[in-house]
């Protein structure tokens, strides 16, 4: 028997960073994101020999362990271990024997929410195997708790919810860890045009998002006015983007992205770099009307809004930086699980 799951990665279109505590706890956050046709996959194969085998097929890592109540978190496939430890602690109440294999369509540190999406996929597979009565909010919140509390990984809340729910969502992050996911009914023609005009460019670099996020959190705690004002503007950007997509004002998307990019760079040190600024300016000079780096910043994927047919000029102009334009479609489904 094989228990499989997959969950989609996402593009954070607006409001990025306002889902990170303590900002979201104090001021409330708002995010607009959309899932794409790139995924995190998990497969569980039950065993009966008292062993646990953990595999990351994309990282080419494998660990053979003894089946115990709690696996040691030591920097080696900690997402896998963290998920298992919480599942045993809260649900199975006994050690399990299995092989868990995972794969992610984008590298870690790429800014598409890979780690949180992988956590959702892993939890989805465990829930299917053990017949746990999880709803979408349950899985997303549990994924968040494991990453941020159990494993102490810095980050926000949007990725777990986007991976679980899928589609285009306007998310509100309120006090007491309350999250409200508002699915947006975007016309197919608007979504198709958005996909055509958004160029997703991989810089061939990665970054440690935790450092940038920790700087952002520090700015909030110290009430850094410039940083806080920028976060308030990012929250406004999410509302602007929502209204734009719902009404089909596609020509305004680039301007809204550019508006957000200027403020995102003020939220914390390390969001941009000379390479990123050069790539951004080259895209603008060749027809893009706006864009942003995906995720916390510092590297990974950047996307640009290229109206008309300017996408081809932009892609050609960016070749000199050694990156790659990635083909994708918007995805309307969230976490999927099945048994074979």
C-alpha positions as CSV (number, residue, x, y, z in Angstrom):
1,X,0.0,0.0,0.0
2,X,1.2,3.5,-0.9
3,X,-0.3,6.6,0.7
4,X,0.4,9.7,-1.5
5,X,-0.2,13.4,-1.3
6,X,0.7,16.6,-3.1
7,X,0.3,20.3,-2.2
8,X,0.8,23.3,-4.5
9,X,3.5,26.0,-4.1
10,X,2.4,29.6,-4.3
11,X,3.1,33.1,-5.5
12,X,2.6,35.8,-2.9
13,X,1.1,38.5,-5.0
14,X,0.6,41.2,-2.3
15,X,0.9,41.9,1.4
16,X,4.0,39.7,1.9
17,X,5.4,39.9,5.4
18,X,2.3,41.1,7.2
19,X,1.5,37.4,8.1
20,X,4.6,37.3,10.3
21,X,4.3,37.7,14.1
22,X,4.5,39.9,16.0
23,X,3.2,42.3,13.3
24,X,0.1,40.2,12.5
25,X,-0.6,39.8,16.3
26,X,-0.4,43.5,16.9
27,X,-1.7,45.2,13.8
28,X,-3.4,42.3,11.8
29,X,-2.1,41.2,8.4
30,X,-3.5,40.7,5.0
31,X,-2.1,38.6,2.1
32,X,-3.2,37.8,-1.4
33,X,-1.6,34.7,-2.9
34,X,-2.2,32.2,-5.7
35,X,-1.1,28.6,-6.0
36,X,0.7,27.4,-9.1
37,X,1.4,24.1,-11.0
38,X,4.5,23.3,-8.9
39,X,4.1,20.9,-6.0
40,X,5.5,19.2,-2.9
41,X,4.9,15.5,-2.9
42,X,4.9,12.9,-0.1
43,X,4.6,9.1,-0.2
44,X,4.2,6.9,2.9
45,X,4.8,3.1,2.6
46,X,3.9,1.3,5.8
47,X,6.4,-1.2,7.2
48,X,6.3,-3.8,10.0
49,X,10.0,-4.2,10.8
50,X,10.4,-1.5,13.5
51,X,12.2,0.9,11.1
52,X,11.6,4.4,9.9
53,X,13.2,5.4,6.5
54,X,13.1,9.0,5.6
55,X,14.0,10.1,2.1
56,X,14.2,13.5,0.3
57,X,14.4,12.5,-3.3
58,X,15.2,16.0,-4.6
59,X,17.9,16.6,-2.0
60,X,19.2,13.0,-2.4
61,X,19.2,12.4,1.4
62,X,18.1,9.2,3.1
63,X,18.1,8.2,6.8
64,X,17.4,4.8,8.3
65,X,16.2,5.1,11.9
66,X,14.8,2.9,14.6
67,X,11.0,3.3,15.2
68,X,10.7,5.3,18.4
69,X,8.1,7.6,20.0
70,X,10.2,10.8,19.2
71,X,12.9,11.3,16.5
72,X,15.8,13.5,17.3
73,X,15.7,16.8,15.5
74,X,19.3,17.4,14.4
75,X,19.2,19.3,11.1
76,X,18.6,16.3,8.9
77,X,15.2,16.2,7.4
78,X,13.7,18.0,10.4
79,X,10.4,18.7,8.6
80,X,9.9,15.0,8.2
81,X,10.8,14.3,11.8
82,X,8.8,17.2,13.2
83,X,5.7,16.0,11.5
84,X,6.2,12.5,12.7
85,X,6.8,13.6,16.3
86,X,3.7,15.6,16.5
87,X,1.5,13.0,14.8
88,X,2.7,10.4,17.4
89,X,2.4,12.8,20.3
90,X,-1.1,14.0,19.6
91,X,-2.7,11.2,17.6
92,X,-1.3,7.7,17.2
93,X,0.2,7.7,20.8
94,X,2.6,4.9,19.6
95,X,5.7,4.6,17.5
96,X,5.1,3.9,13.8
97,X,7.1,2.0,11.2
98,X,7.1,3.3,7.6
99,X,9.1,4.8,4.7
100,X,8.4,8.4,4.0
101,X,9.7,9.8,0.6
102,X,9.3,13.4,-0.5
103,X,10.0,15.6,-3.5
104,X,9.6,19.3,-4.2
105,X,9.4,20.9,-7.6
106,X,11.4,23.9,-6.5
107,X,14.6,24.1,-4.5
108,X,14.6,25.2,-0.8
109,X,15.1,28.9,-0.4
110,X,13.5,29.7,-3.7
111,X,10.7,31.8,-2.2
112,X,7.7,29.8,-3.3
113,X,6.9,28.4,0.2
114,X,8.6,25.1,-0.3
115,X,9.2,24.1,3.4
116,X,5.6,24.9,4.5
117,X,4.1,23.2,1.5
118,X,6.2,20.1,2.1
119,X,5.0,20.1,5.7
120,X,1.4,20.2,4.5
121,X,2.0,17.4,2.0
122,X,3.6,15.2,4.8
123,X,0.8,15.9,7.2
124,X,-1.8,15.1,4.5
125,X,-0.2,11.7,3.9
126,X,-0.1,10.9,7.6
127,X,-3.8,12.0,7.9
128,X,-4.8,9.8,5.0
129,X,-2.9,6.8,6.4
130,X,-4.2,7.1,10.0
131,X,-7.7,8.3,9.0
132,X,-7.4,11.5,11.0
133,X,-10.4,13.8,10.8
134,X,-8.6,16.9,9.7
135,X,-10.3,19.8,7.9
136,X,-8.3,22.4,5.9
137,X,-7.9,24.8,8.7
138,X,-6.8,21.9,11.0
139,X,-3.9,20.8,8.7
140,X,-2.8,24.4,8.0
141,X,-2.7,25.4,11.6
142,X,-0.9,22.1,12.6
143,X,1.7,22.7,9.9
144,X,2.2,26.2,11.2
145,X,2.6,25.0,14.8
146,X,5.1,22.3,13.9
147,X,7.3,24.6,11.9
148,X,7.1,27.7,14.1
149,X,6.8,26.3,17.6
150,X,8.0,22.7,17.6
151,X,10.9,23.3,15.2
152,X,11.5,27.0,15.9
153,X,11.7,27.9,12.2
154,X,11.2,31.6,11.5
155,X,8.4,32.5,9.1
156,X,4.9,33.6,8.5
157,X,1.5,31.9,8.2
158,X,0.4,32.2,4.6
159,X,2.2,29.3,3.1
160,X,0.6,26.6,5.2
161,X,-2.9,27.9,4.3
162,X,-2.2,28.5,0.6
163,X,-0.9,24.9,0.2
164,X,-3.9,23.4,2.0
165,X,-6.7,25.5,0.4
166,X,-5.2,26.1,-3.1
167,X,-6.5,28.7,-5.6
168,X,-6.4,32.5,-5.3
169,X,-7.0,33.6,-1.7
170,X,-7.2,36.8,0.3
171,X,-6.1,35.9,3.8
172,X,-6.6,37.8,7.0
173,X,-4.3,37.2,10.0
174,X,-5.8,38.4,13.2
175,X,-4.9,38.2,16.9
176,X,-4.7,34.9,18.8
177,X,-3.4,33.1,15.7
178,X,-6.8,33.4,14.0
179,X,-6.7,33.1,10.2
180,X,-9.5,33.7,7.8
181,X,-9.1,32.4,4.2
182,X,-11.3,34.1,1.7
183,X,-11.3,32.3,-1.7
184,X,-11.6,34.7,-4.6
185,X,-13.8,33.9,-7.6
186,X,-11.6,35.3,-10.3
187,X,-12.9,35.1,-13.8
188,X,-11.1,32.5,-15.9
189,X,-10.2,35.1,-18.5
190,X,-8.6,37.3,-15.9
191,X,-6.6,34.4,-14.4
192,X,-5.5,33.3,-17.9
193,X,-4.3,36.8,-18.6
194,X,-2.5,37.0,-15.3
195,X,-0.7,33.8,-16.0
196,X,0.3,34.9,-19.5
197,X,1.6,38.3,-18.3
198,X,3.4,37.2,-15.1
199,X,6.9,36.0,-15.9
200,X,8.3,33.8,-13.2
201,X,12.1,34.0,-13.2
202,X,14.5,31.9,-11.2
203,X,17.7,33.7,-10.3
204,X,19.6,30.4,-9.7
205,X,20.3,31.7,-6.2
206,X,18.7,30.8,-2.8
207,X,18.6,32.6,0.5
208,X,18.1,31.9,4.2
209,X,14.7,33.5,4.7
210,X,14.9,33.2,8.4
211,X,17.6,35.9,8.7
212,X,15.5,38.4,6.8
213,X,12.4,37.5,8.8
214,X,14.2,37.8,12.1
215,X,15.3,41.3,11.0
216,X,11.7,42.2,10.2
217,X,10.5,40.8,13.6
218,X,13.2,42.9,15.3
219,X,12.0,46.0,13.5
220,X,8.5,45.4,14.8
221,X,9.5,44.8,18.4
222,X,11.7,47.9,18.3
223,X,8.9,49.9,16.7
224,X,11.1,51.0,13.8
225,X,8.8,53.6,12.1
226,X,10.2,53.2,8.6
227,X,9.7,49.4,8.7
228,X,6.3,49.6,10.3
229,X,5.0,52.1,7.8
230,X,6.2,49.9,5.0
231,X,4.3,46.9,6.5
232,X,1.2,49.0,6.8
233,X,1.6,49.9,3.1
234,X,2.0,46.2,2.2
235,X,-1.3,45.4,3.9
236,X,-2.9,48.1,1.8
237,X,-1.3,46.5,-1.3
238,X,-3.2,43.3,-0.6
239,X,-6.5,45.1,-0.6
240,X,-5.6,46.9,-3.8
241,X,-4.6,43.7,-5.5
242,X,-7.8,42.0,-4.5
243,X,-10.0,44.7,-5.9
244,X,-7.9,44.8,-9.1
245,X,-8.2,41.0,-9.8
246,X,-11.9,40.8,-9.0
247,X,-12.8,43.7,-11.3
248,X,-10.4,42.7,-14.1
249,X,-8.3,45.9,-14.1
250,X,-5.3,44.0,-15.4
251,X,-3.3,47.1,-16.5
252,X,-3.0,48.2,-12.9
253,X,-1.4,45.0,-11.6
254,X,2.1,46.0,-12.6
255,X,1.8,49.3,-10.8
256,X,0.5,47.6,-7.6
257,X,3.4,45.2,-7.7
258,X,5.9,48.0,-8.1
259,X,4.2,49.9,-5.3
260,X,4.7,46.9,-3.0
261,X,8.2,46.2,-4.1
262,X,9.3,49.7,-3.1
263,X,7.9,49.2,0.4
264,X,9.0,45.6,0.8
265,X,12.6,46.7,0.6
266,X,12.0,49.0,3.6
267,X,10.7,46.2,5.8
268,X,14.1,44.6,6.6
269,X,17.7,44.4,5.6
270,X,18.5,41.8,3.0
271,X,15.3,41.8,1.0
272,X,17.1,43.0,-2.2
273,X,20.7,43.0,-3.5
274,X,22.6,44.6,-6.4
275,X,21.9,41.5,-8.5
276,X,18.2,41.6,-7.7
277,X,18.0,45.4,-8.3
278,X,19.8,44.9,-11.7
279,X,17.4,42.1,-12.7
280,X,14.4,44.2,-11.7
281,X,15.5,47.3,-13.5
282,X,16.3,45.3,-16.7
283,X,12.8,43.9,-16.7
284,X,11.3,47.3,-16.3
285,X,13.4,48.8,-19.0
286,X,12.3,46.0,-21.4
287,X,8.5,46.4,-20.9
288,X,7.6,45.0,-17.4
289,X,5.4,47.5,-15.4
290,X,6.2,46.0,-12.0
291,X,7.3,43.0,-10.1
292,X,8.5,41.6,-6.8
293,X,10.7,38.9,-5.3
294,X,8.8,35.9,-4.2
295,X,8.9,35.1,-0.5
296,X,11.0,37.0,2.1
297,X,13.5,38.1,-0.4
298,X,17.3,37.9,-0.9
299,X,17.2,35.5,-3.8
300,X,15.2,32.7,-5.4
301,X,12.3,33.5,-7.7
302,X,11.3,37.0,-9.0
303,X,8.2,37.6,-11.0
304,X,7.2,40.5,-13.3
305,X,4.0,41.8,-14.8
306,X,4.6,42.1,-18.6
307,X,1.5,43.5,-20.4
308,X,0.8,42.9,-24.0
309,X,3.5,40.7,-25.4
310,X,6.4,42.3,-23.6
311,X,7.1,39.0,-21.7
312,X,9.2,37.8,-24.6
313,X,11.4,40.9,-24.6
314,X,11.8,40.6,-20.8
315,X,12.7,36.9,-20.9
316,X,15.3,37.6,-23.6
317,X,16.8,40.5,-21.7
318,X,17.1,38.6,-18.5
319,X,19.2,35.8,-20.1
320,X,22.4,37.6,-19.4
321,X,22.0,37.1,-15.7
322,X,22.1,33.3,-16.0
323,X,18.7,32.6,-14.6
324,X,15.7,30.9,-16.1
325,X,12.1,31.7,-16.9
326,X,9.9,29.0,-15.4
327,X,6.6,27.9,-17.1
328,X,3.6,27.4,-14.9
329,X,-0.1,27.7,-14.7
330,X,-2.3,28.8,-11.8
331,X,-3.6,25.9,-9.7
332,X,-7.2,25.9,-8.3
333,X,-6.9,23.0,-6.0
334,X,-5.1,22.6,-2.7
335,X,-3.9,19.5,-0.8
336,X,-4.7,16.2,-2.5
337,X,-4.3,12.7,-0.9
338,X,-4.9,9.2,-2.2
339,X,-4.1,5.5,-1.6
340,X,-2.8,3.0,-4.1
